[in-house]
Amino acid sequence: MTERDIYLGLGSNIEPQRHVSEALQVLSHHYGPLTVSTLYRSEPLGMAGPDFINAVAGFTSDVALDALRARLKAVEREAGRDHSKKLVGRELDLDLLLYGQETISGRGFVVPRPDVLEYAFVLRPLAEIAPVGRHPVTGRTYAWHWQHFEGRRIALEPIGVSAAKAGNKR
């Protein structure tokens, strides 16, 4: 199998420090060293509730797409996430943002995830850890996209790094 750079969006607004930190530990156990962005606090979009903590994590792996998606759902469930409820607080939300340079549409998901170019809480941390990475569709770098961002520019408050980030470097 081919190794590729994989990027995930992480978010939580129910015990967010704990859930994001635990998710990063589980992901590093399964996929090796992670590159993890700063943690950012942002208001919830489309729902009431406490602020979210968001981050982006990246790693290189040859993991098959279906196996990766299944693992992400399992980690969310282990954190207490109920996938039947929509627009409610979340213990953990793990989104596959990028799977190498592949473009995939079908089976209920799209890669690259449209959120990459639509939401500040996804693009800013991605541009932080992969500034020269290129979007598979636009061909432009993530740093360029952040500099020219015109999407949902909600307030993002950097709140530091996750406890799980220490020692995890790519």
MDTraj code that builds the backbone (N, CA, C; nanometers):
import mdtraj as md
import numpy as np

residues = "MET THR GLU ARG ASP ILE TYR LEU GLY LEU GLY SER ASN ILE GLU PRO GLN ARG HIS VAL SER GLU ALA LEU GLN VAL LEU SER HIS HIS TYR GLY PRO LEU THR VAL SER THR LEU TYR ARG SER GLU PRO LEU GLY MET ALA GLY PRO ASP PHE ILE ASN ALA VAL ALA GLY PHE THR SER ASP VAL ALA LEU ASP ALA LEU ARG ALA ARG LEU LYS ALA VAL GLU ARG GLU ALA GLY ARG ASP HIS SER LYS LYS LEU VAL GLY ARG GLU LEU ASP LEU ASP LEU LEU LEU TYR GLY GLN GLU THR ILE SER GLY ARG GLY PHE VAL VAL PRO ARG PRO ASP VAL LEU GLU TYR ALA PHE VAL LEU ARG PRO LEU ALA GLU ILE ALA PRO VAL GLY ARG HIS PRO VAL THR GLY ARG THR TYR ALA TRP HIS TRP GLN HIS PHE GLU GLY ARG ARG ILE ALA LEU GLU PRO ILE GLY VAL SER ALA ALA LYS ALA GLY ASN LYS ARG".split()
xyz = np.array([
    [0.0837, -0.1188, 0.0000],
    [0.0000, 0.0000, 0.0000],
    [0.0881, 0.1250, 0.0000],
    [0.0326, 0.2317, -0.0488],
    [0.1040, 0.3578, -0.0590],
    [0.0860, 0.4407, 0.0676],
    [0.1960, 0.4932, 0.1196],
    [0.1852, 0.5842, 0.2334],
    [0.1394, 0.7202, 0.1838],
    [0.0560, 0.7836, 0.2643],
    [0.0050, 0.9158, 0.2292],
    [-0.0067, 0.9991, 0.3551],
    [-0.0048, 1.1306, 0.3367],
    [-0.0271, 1.2215, 0.4479],
    [-0.1774, 1.2317, 0.4714],
    [-0.2168, 1.2095, 0.5947],
    [-0.3576, 1.2080, 0.6340],
    [-0.3776, 1.3171, 0.7385],
    [-0.4845, 1.3953, 0.7221],
    [-0.5152, 1.5013, 0.8170],
    [-0.6570, 1.4845, 0.8677],
    [-0.6705, 1.5007, 0.9990],
    [-0.7988, 1.4854, 1.0664],
    [-0.8340, 1.6121, 1.1408],
    [-0.9617, 1.6468, 1.1401],
    [-1.0123, 1.7532, 1.2247],
    [-1.0656, 1.6919, 1.3522],
    [-1.0338, 1.7526, 1.4655],
    [-1.0825, 1.7063, 1.5949],
    [-1.1624, 1.8183, 1.6589],
    [-1.2740, 1.7842, 1.7199],
    [-1.3538, 1.8838, 1.7884],
    [-1.4314, 1.8219, 1.9023],
    [-1.4571, 1.9035, 2.0045],
    [-1.5359, 1.8593, 2.1191],
    [-1.5859, 1.9809, 2.1944],
    [-1.7079, 1.9695, 2.2486],
    [-1.7558, 2.0732, 2.3398],
    [-1.8155, 2.0143, 2.4669],
    [-1.7895, 1.8874, 2.4905],
    [-1.8257, 1.8207, 2.6158],
    [-1.6958, 1.7646, 2.6730],
    [-1.6502, 1.8216, 2.7840],
    [-1.5192, 1.7875, 2.8401],
    [-1.4127, 1.7857, 2.7297],
    [-1.4014, 1.8959, 2.6561],
    [-1.3189, 1.8953, 2.5349],
    [-1.1709, 1.8676, 2.5565],
    [-1.1112, 1.9225, 2.6609],
    [-0.9673, 1.8976, 2.6822],
    [-0.9422, 1.7479, 2.6985],
    [-1.0255, 1.6826, 2.7771],
    [-1.0085, 1.5387, 2.8016],
    [-1.0314, 1.4583, 2.6741],
    [-1.1414, 1.4846, 2.6045],
    [-1.1739, 1.4030, 2.4878],
    [-1.0749, 1.4223, 2.3735],
    [-1.0323, 1.5445, 2.3487],
    [-0.9352, 1.5674, 2.2418],
    [-0.8011, 1.5035, 2.2779],
    [-0.7588, 1.5195, 2.4027],
    [-0.6321, 1.4611, 2.4463],
    [-0.6348, 1.3084, 2.4356],
    [-0.7427, 1.2468, 2.4817],
    [-0.7537, 1.1004, 2.4734],
    [-0.7563, 1.0534, 2.3282],
    [-0.8265, 1.1263, 2.2412],
    [-0.8317, 1.0882, 2.1000],
    [-0.6923, 1.0939, 2.0379],
    [-0.6159, 1.1983, 2.0701],
    [-0.4799, 1.2092, 2.0162],
    [-0.3919, 1.0948, 2.0644],
    [-0.4094, 1.0534, 2.1884],
    [-0.3321, 0.9399, 2.2397],
    [-0.3675, 0.8119, 2.1651],
    [-0.4964, 0.7880, 2.1429],
    [-0.5403, 0.6676, 2.0712],
    [-0.4893, 0.6706, 1.9272],
    [-0.5029, 0.7853, 1.8624],
    [-0.4572, 0.7960, 1.7233],
    [-0.3068, 0.7747, 1.7117],
    [-0.2298, 0.8303, 1.8038],
    [-0.0841, 0.8107, 1.7969],
    [-0.0478, 0.6655, 1.8258],
    [-0.1250, 0.5984, 1.9095],
    [-0.1016, 0.4555, 1.9357],
    [-0.1211, 0.3737, 1.8074],
    [-0.2233, 0.4072, 1.7298],
    [-0.2544, 0.3301, 1.6091],
    [-0.1743, 0.3728, 1.4866],
    [-0.1412, 0.5019, 1.4764],
    [-0.0815, 0.5520, 1.3525],
    [0.0571, 0.6118, 1.3691],
    [0.1102, 0.6107, 1.4894],
    [0.2449, 0.6624, 1.5101],
    [0.2445, 0.8106, 1.5405],
    [0.3626, 0.8717, 1.5292],
    [0.3762, 1.0134, 1.5652],
    [0.2793, 1.1030, 1.4875],
    [0.2215, 1.1971, 1.5588],
    [0.1271, 1.2927, 1.5013],
    [0.1881, 1.4319, 1.4983],
    [0.1489, 1.5092, 1.4003],
    [0.1734, 1.6530, 1.4013],
    [0.0401, 1.7143, 1.4428],
    [0.0404, 1.7907, 1.5505],
    [-0.0848, 1.8422, 1.6065],
    [-0.0785, 1.9939, 1.6131],
    [-0.1848, 2.0565, 1.5679],
    [-0.1940, 2.2024, 1.5711],
    [-0.2166, 2.2512, 1.7136],
    [-0.2125, 2.3807, 1.7270],
    [-0.2591, 2.4475, 1.8472],
    [-0.4059, 2.4117, 1.8655],
    [-0.4513, 2.4078, 1.9896],
    [-0.5939, 2.3920, 2.0170],
    [-0.6588, 2.5292, 2.0079],
    [-0.7765, 2.5343, 1.9467],
    [-0.8489, 2.6599, 1.9305],
    [-0.9891, 2.6477, 1.9899],
    [-1.0301, 2.7515, 2.0608],
    [-1.1664, 2.7596, 2.1130],
    [-1.2489, 2.8399, 2.0131],
    [-1.3705, 2.7896, 1.9832],
    [-1.4611, 2.8620, 1.8940],
    [-1.6043, 2.8372, 1.9368],
    [-1.6895, 2.9308, 1.9000],
    [-1.8309, 2.9168, 1.9329],
    [-1.8918, 2.8057, 1.8480],
    [-1.9955, 2.7398, 1.8998],
    [-2.0606, 2.6350, 1.8201],
    [-2.1366, 2.6977, 1.7025],
    [-2.1378, 2.6305, 1.5903],
    [-2.2115, 2.6764, 1.4725],
    [-2.3350, 2.5896, 1.4540],
    [-2.4501, 2.6529, 1.4404],
    [-2.5722, 2.5789, 1.4122],
    [-2.6352, 2.5108, 1.5317],
    [-2.5854, 2.5390, 1.6511],
    [-2.6417, 2.4772, 1.7714],
    [-2.6065, 2.5631, 1.8917],
    [-2.6834, 2.5473, 1.9968],
    [-2.6520, 2.6148, 2.1223],
    [-2.5614, 2.5235, 2.2041],
    [-2.4890, 2.5820, 2.2960],
    [-2.4059, 2.5001, 2.3831],
    [-2.2726, 2.5645, 2.4095],
    [-2.1900, 2.4943, 2.4855],
    [-2.0578, 2.5474, 2.5177],
    [-1.9695, 2.5573, 2.3939],
    [-1.8635, 2.6366, 2.4072],
    [-1.7670, 2.6510, 2.2985],
    [-1.7008, 2.5168, 2.2663],
    [-1.6560, 2.5068, 2.1434],
    [-1.5823, 2.3889, 2.0978],
    [-1.4333, 2.4124, 2.1141],
    [-1.3612, 2.3059, 2.1329],
    [-1.2163, 2.3023, 2.1193],
    [-1.1902, 2.2254, 1.9903],
    [-1.1127, 2.2866, 1.8998],
    [-1.0816, 2.2256, 1.7712],
    [-0.9312, 2.2197, 1.7500],
    [-0.8891, 2.1223, 1.6712],
    [-0.7492, 2.1075, 1.6324],
    [-0.7450, 2.0257, 1.5041],
    [-0.6288, 2.0219, 1.4433],
    [-0.6037, 1.9335, 1.3301],
    [-0.4801, 1.8514, 1.3630],
    [-0.4869, 1.7233, 1.3303],
    [-0.3735, 1.6322, 1.3500],
    [-0.3406, 1.5666, 1.2173],
    [-0.2120, 1.5473, 1.1924],
    [-0.1680, 1.4829, 1.0700],
    [-0.0707, 1.3707, 1.0994],
    [-0.0699, 1.2735, 1.0114],
    [0.0248, 1.1617, 1.0221],
    [0.0406, 1.1000, 0.8843],
    [0.1439, 1.0207, 0.8684],
    [0.1685, 0.9501, 0.7441],
    [0.1426, 0.8020, 0.7678],
    [0.0649, 0.7416, 0.6788],
    [0.0295, 0.6011, 0.6975],
    [-0.0115, 0.5387, 0.5652],
    [-0.0102, 0.4066, 0.5633],
    [-0.0620, 0.3330, 0.4483],
    [-0.1966, 0.2694, 0.4821],
    [-0.2613, 0.3173, 0.5881],
    [-0.3892, 0.2618, 0.6312],
    [-0.4926, 0.2758, 0.5186],
    [-0.5692, 0.1692, 0.4986],
    [-0.6752, 0.1708, 0.3988],
    [-0.7861, 0.2663, 0.4436],
    [-0.8488, 0.3297, 0.3469],
    [-0.9516, 0.4300, 0.3753],
    [-1.0641, 0.3740, 0.4620],
    [-1.1177, 0.2586, 0.4272],
    [-1.2289, 0.2021, 0.5046],
    [-1.1866, 0.1688, 0.6474],
    [-1.0650, 0.1186, 0.6643],
    [-1.0154, 0.0878, 0.7988],
    [-0.9985, 0.2157, 0.8809],
    [-0.9489, 0.3210, 0.8185],
    [-0.9328, 0.4489, 0.8870],
    [-1.0680, 0.5046, 0.9287],
    [-1.1631, 0.5070, 0.8377],
    [-1.2962, 0.5590, 0.8705],
    [-1.3606, 0.4789, 0.9840],
    [-1.3454, 0.3474, 0.9811],
    [-1.4016, 0.2636, 1.0879],
    [-1.3352, 0.2942, 1.2213],
    [-1.2036, 0.3130, 1.2209],
    [-1.1309, 0.3452, 1.3451],
    [-1.1781, 0.4797, 1.4009],
    [-1.1941, 0.5797, 1.3151],
    [-1.2383, 0.7115, 1.3615],
    [-1.3761, 0.7026, 1.4270],
    [-1.4678, 0.6297, 1.3660],
    [-1.6021, 0.6134, 1.4250],
    [-1.5933, 0.5391, 1.5577],
    [-1.5064, 0.4385, 1.5666],
    [-1.4910, 0.3635, 1.6909],
    [-1.4365, 0.4527, 1.8027],
    [-1.3385, 0.5377, 1.7709],
    [-1.2824, 0.6292, 1.8712],
    [-1.3900, 0.7268, 1.9173],
    [-1.4714, 0.7766, 1.8243],
    [-1.5810, 0.8660, 1.8624],
    [-1.6793, 0.7942, 1.9562],
    [-1.7175, 0.6719, 1.9215],
    [-1.8114, 0.5954, 2.0055],
    [-1.7527, 0.5692, 2.1438],
    [-1.6238, 0.5343, 2.1494],
    [-1.5586, 0.5095, 2.2784],
    [-1.5598, 0.6334, 2.3667],
    [-1.5605, 0.7520, 2.3046],
    [-1.5654, 0.8774, 2.3801],
    [-1.7080, 0.9110, 2.4236],
    [-1.8073, 0.8342, 2.3753],
    [-1.9458, 0.8582, 2.4136],
    [-2.0301, 0.9242, 2.3065],
    [-1.9773, 0.9424, 2.1888],
    [-2.0512, 1.0090, 2.0812],
    [-2.1673, 0.9237, 2.0346],
    [-2.2843, 0.9848, 2.0242],
    [-2.4047, 0.9196, 1.9728],
    [-2.4283, 0.9741, 1.8331],
    [-2.4007, 0.8934, 1.7310],
    [-2.4112, 0.9382, 1.5924],
    [-2.5550, 0.9575, 1.5455],
    [-2.6529, 0.9110, 1.6230],
    [-2.7921, 0.9283, 1.5814],
    [-2.8435, 1.0689, 1.6092],
    [-2.7736, 1.1440, 1.6943],
    [-2.8165, 1.2791, 1.7296],
    [-2.7373, 1.3802, 1.6491],
    [-2.8087, 1.4725, 1.5867],
    [-2.7459, 1.5760, 1.5048],
    [-2.7620, 1.7113, 1.5728],
    [-2.6687, 1.8016, 1.5474],
    [-2.6723, 1.9393, 1.5986],
    [-2.6887, 1.9456, 1.7495],
    [-2.6120, 1.8598, 1.8178],
    [-2.6064, 1.8609, 1.9637],
    [-2.4597, 1.8647, 2.0052],
    [-2.4358, 1.8925, 2.1341],
    [-2.2995, 1.8906, 2.1847],
    [-2.2333, 1.7570, 2.1537],
    [-2.1005, 1.7604, 2.1476],
    [-2.0284, 1.6397, 2.1085],
    [-1.9131, 1.6129, 2.2024],
    [-1.9073, 1.4890, 2.2484],
    [-1.7892, 1.4475, 2.3222],
    [-1.6682, 1.4517, 2.2303],
    [-1.6871, 1.4027, 2.1067],
    [-1.5750, 1.3979, 2.0142],
    [-1.6260, 1.3917, 1.8713],
    [-1.5653, 1.4706, 1.7876],
    [-1.5935, 1.4707, 1.6448],
    [-1.4596, 1.4556, 1.5738],
    [-1.4431, 1.3481, 1.4983],
    [-1.3216, 1.3233, 1.4203],
    [-1.3595, 1.3220, 1.2730],
    [-1.3063, 1.4169, 1.1978],
    [-1.3384, 1.4273, 1.0557],
    [-1.2142, 1.4027, 0.9717],
    [-1.2276, 1.3157, 0.8739],
    [-1.1204, 1.2938, 0.7771],
    [-1.1207, 1.4127, 0.6813],
    [-1.0170, 1.4935, 0.6893],
    [-1.0066, 1.6132, 0.6052],
    [-0.9386, 1.5831, 0.4734],
    [-0.8250, 1.5137, 0.4813],
    [-0.7432, 1.4858, 0.3631],
    [-0.6868, 1.3448, 0.3719],
    [-0.6883, 1.2766, 0.2605],
    [-0.6327, 1.1424, 0.2489],
    [-0.5332, 1.1466, 0.1345],
    [-0.4131, 1.1947, 0.1670],
    [-0.3133, 1.2188, 0.0632],
    [-0.3643, 1.3241, -0.0327],
    [-0.3391, 1.3038, -0.1581],
    [-0.3872, 1.3959, -0.2616],
    [-0.5107, 1.3404, -0.3323],
    [-0.5747, 1.2447, -0.2697],
    [-0.6899, 1.1814, -0.3330],
    [-0.8148, 1.2677, -0.3226],
    [-0.8976, 1.2575, -0.4252],
    [-1.0299, 1.3183, -0.4244],
    [-1.1301, 1.2038, -0.4328],
    [-1.2196, 1.1996, -0.3354],
    [-1.3135, 1.0883, -0.3236],
    [-1.4512, 1.1462, -0.2957],
    [-1.5501, 1.0954, -0.3658],
    [-1.6877, 1.1365, -0.3414],
    [-1.7761, 1.0135, -0.3507],
    [-1.8497, 0.9886, -0.2448],
    [-1.9404, 0.8744, -0.2461],
    [-1.9438, 0.8066, -0.1119],
    [-2.0331, 0.7141, -0.0984],
    [-2.0506, 0.6364, 0.0247],
    [-2.0691, 0.7274, 0.1459],
    [-2.1322, 0.8434, 0.1228],
    [-2.1663, 0.9313, 0.2341],
    [-2.0564, 1.0249, 0.2806],
    [-1.9495, 1.0403, 0.2044],
    [-1.8435, 1.1329, 0.2457],
    [-1.7700, 1.1867, 0.1238],
    [-1.6996, 1.2968, 0.1469],
    [-1.6215, 1.3620, 0.0413],
    [-1.4840, 1.3937, 0.0968],
    [-1.3794, 1.3645, 0.0199],
    [-1.2422, 1.3994, 0.0540],
    [-1.1806, 1.4630, -0.0694],
    [-1.1188, 1.5804, -0.0597],
    [-1.0985, 1.6547, 0.0633],
    [-1.2316, 1.7073, 0.1175],
    [-1.2422, 1.7078, 0.2480],
    [-1.3650, 1.7535, 0.3125],
    [-1.3857, 1.9025, 0.2811],
    [-1.5052, 1.9397, 0.2361],
    [-1.5314, 2.0804, 0.2038],
    [-1.5033, 2.1764, 0.3198],
    [-1.5152, 2.1286, 0.4442],
    [-1.4878, 2.2117, 0.5620],
    [-1.3498, 2.2766, 0.5570],
    [-1.2552, 2.2126, 0.4891],
    [-1.1181, 2.2644, 0.4832],
    [-1.1176, 2.4083, 0.4330],
    [-1.1965, 2.4357, 0.3314],
    [-1.1974, 2.5695, 0.2729],
    [-1.3120, 2.6561, 0.3223],
    [-1.4020, 2.6000, 0.4045],
    [-1.5208, 2.6735, 0.4486],
    [-1.5137, 2.7269, 0.5909],
    [-1.4382, 2.6628, 0.6781],
    [-1.4424, 2.6980, 0.8194],
    [-1.3046, 2.7332, 0.8738],
    [-1.2980, 2.8464, 0.9416],
    [-1.1722, 2.8922, 1.0012],
    [-1.1172, 2.7915, 1.1011],
    [-1.2041, 2.7263, 1.1780],
    [-1.1569, 2.6334, 1.2801],
    [-1.0979, 2.5056, 1.2213],
    [-1.1093, 2.4878, 1.0898],
    [-1.0436, 2.3764, 1.0205],
    [-0.9211, 2.4280, 0.9439],
    [-0.9403, 2.5331, 0.8655],
    [-0.8319, 2.5808, 0.7796],
    [-0.7156, 2.6405, 0.8581],
    [-0.7437, 2.7198, 0.9620],
    [-0.6318, 2.7824, 1.0356],
    [-0.5382, 2.6779, 1.0966],
    [-0.5905, 2.5773, 1.1700],
    [-0.4959, 2.4779, 1.2240],
    [-0.4299, 2.3921, 1.1164],
    [-0.4996, 2.3669, 1.0054],
    [-0.4374, 2.2919, 0.8965],
    [-0.3238, 2.3726, 0.8349],
    [-0.3473, 2.5015, 0.8112],
    [-0.2423, 2.5870, 0.7552],
    [-0.1246, 2.6001, 0.8513],
    [-0.1512, 2.5877, 0.9792],
    [-0.0448, 2.5944, 1.0803],
    [0.0501, 2.4752, 1.0698],
    [-0.0055, 2.3540, 1.0532],
    [0.0797, 2.2343, 1.0548],
    [0.1204, 2.1870, 0.9155],
    [0.0518, 2.2361, 0.8118],
    [0.0856, 2.1958, 0.6745],
    [0.0802, 2.3172, 0.5821],
    [0.1558, 2.4222, 0.6128],
    [0.1438, 2.5459, 0.5347],
    [0.1766, 2.5301, 0.3870],
    [0.2694, 2.4419, 0.3528],
    [0.3065, 2.4251, 0.2120],
    [0.2365, 2.3065, 0.1467],
    [0.1527, 2.2367, 0.2246],
    [0.0715, 2.1308, 0.1661],
    [-0.0236, 2.1915, 0.0647],
    [-0.0558, 2.1151, -0.0381],
    [-0.1413, 2.1671, -0.1450],
    [-0.2767, 2.0972, -0.1454],
    [-0.3796, 2.1780, -0.1576],
    [-0.5157, 2.1258, -0.1657],
    [-0.5279, 2.0434, -0.2941],
    [-0.5821, 1.9208, -0.2850],
    [-0.5882, 1.8332, -0.4022],
    [-0.6709, 1.8867, -0.5190],
    [-0.7635, 1.9771, -0.4937],
    [-0.8487, 2.0296, -0.6005],
    [-0.7974, 2.1634, -0.6516],
    [-0.7663, 2.2564, -0.5611],
    [-0.7263, 2.3907, -0.6033],
    [-0.5791, 2.3988, -0.6421],
    [-0.4979, 2.3108, -0.5858],
    [-0.3538, 2.3145, -0.6110],
    [-0.2808, 2.4219, -0.5325],
    [-0.3522, 2.5020, -0.4568],
    [-0.2912, 2.6092, -0.3778],
    [-0.2549, 2.5576, -0.2391],
    [-0.1568, 2.6242, -0.1775],
    [-0.1146, 2.5816, -0.0438],
    [-0.2194, 2.6193, 0.0598],
    [-0.2131, 2.5524, 0.1743],
    [-0.3065, 2.5846, 0.2837],
    [-0.2746, 2.7213, 0.3424],
    [-0.1479, 2.7600, 0.3417],
    [-0.1121, 2.8947, 0.3870],
    [-0.1765, 2.9987, 0.2959],
    [-0.1729, 2.9766, 0.1653],
    [-0.2362, 3.0694, 0.0721],
    [-0.3856, 3.0776, 0.0991],
    [-0.4498, 2.9613, 0.1151],
    [-0.5943, 2.9602, 0.1412],
    [-0.6278, 3.0360, 0.2702],
    [-0.5443, 3.0208, 0.3744],
    [-0.5726, 3.0918, 0.4983],
    [-0.5563, 3.2425, 0.4792],
    [-0.4532, 3.2827, 0.4087],
    [-0.4316, 3.4256, 0.3836],
    [-0.5462, 3.4874, 0.3043],
    [-0.6119, 3.4098, 0.2202],
    [-0.7189, 3.4597, 0.1344],
    [-0.8565, 3.4066, 0.1774],
    [-0.8668, 3.3638, 0.3003],
    [-0.9895, 3.2993, 0.3486],
    [-1.1082, 3.3944, 0.3475],
    [-1.2183, 3.3478, 0.2901],
    [-1.3409, 3.4272, 0.2864],
    [-1.4598, 3.3494, 0.3400],
    [-1.4356, 3.2359, 0.4031],
    [-1.5432, 3.1536, 0.4555],
    [-1.5929, 3.2027, 0.5905],
    [-1.6427, 3.1110, 0.6712],
    [-1.6983, 3.1427, 0.8022],
    [-1.5857, 3.1804, 0.8969],
    [-1.5613, 3.3083, 0.9120],
    [-1.4515, 3.3582, 0.9943],
    [-1.5050, 3.3886, 1.1342],
    [-1.5234, 3.2835, 1.2120],
    [-1.5653, 3.3024, 1.3501],
    [-1.4410, 3.3252, 1.4357],
    [-1.4636, 3.3786, 1.5535],
    [-1.3507, 3.4046, 1.6433],
    [-1.2857, 3.2737, 1.6854],
    [-1.1549, 3.2677, 1.6699],
    [-1.0772, 3.1525, 1.7150],
    [-0.9811, 3.2012, 1.8219],
    [-0.9859, 3.1380, 1.9362],
    [-0.8955, 3.1739, 2.0456],
    [-0.7952, 3.0607, 2.0649],
    [-0.6674, 3.0849, 2.0353],
    [-0.5674, 2.9809, 2.0618],
    [-0.5599, 2.9567, 2.2126],
    [-0.5659, 2.8316, 2.2518],
    [-0.5625, 2.8016, 2.3954],
    [-0.4462, 2.7118, 2.4324],
    [-0.3513, 2.6941, 2.3431],
    [-0.2337, 2.6142, 2.3756],
    [-0.2352, 2.4805, 2.3069],
    [-0.1604, 2.3901, 2.3633],
    [-0.1439, 2.2576, 2.3040],
    [-0.2065, 2.1533, 2.3933],
    [-0.2429, 2.0430, 2.3337],
    [-0.2983, 1.9313, 2.4085],
    [-0.1875, 1.8636, 2.4881],
    [-0.2226, 1.8087, 2.6020],
    [-0.1256, 1.7325, 2.6816],
    [-0.0702, 1.6163, 2.6001],
    [-0.1521, 1.5629, 2.5092],
    [-0.1078, 1.4503, 2.4272],
    [-0.0097, 1.4945, 2.3196],
    [-0.0001, 1.6248, 2.2939],
    [0.0887, 1.6733, 2.1886],
    [0.2354, 1.6584, 2.2264],
    [0.2649, 1.6690, 2.3535],
    [0.4041, 1.6626, 2.3982],
    [0.4687, 1.5332, 2.3496],
    [0.5777, 1.5453, 2.2788],
    [0.6517, 1.4286, 2.2330],
    [0.6028, 1.3710, 2.1016],
    [0.4902, 1.4182, 2.0496],
    [0.4391, 1.3685, 1.9234],
    [0.4765, 1.4654, 1.8126],
    [0.5752, 1.4290, 1.7342],
    [0.6189, 1.5135, 1.6244],
    [0.6418, 1.4271, 1.5027],
    [0.6213, 1.4906, 1.3887],
    [0.6457, 1.4198, 1.2655],
    [0.7778, 1.4586, 1.2100],
])
top = md.Topology()
chain = top.add_chain()
for i, resn in enumerate(residues, 1):
    res = top.add_residue(resn, chain, resSeq=i)
    for name in ("N", "CA", "C"):
        top.add_atom(name, md.element.get_by_symbol(name[0]), res)
traj = md.Trajectory(xyz[None], top)
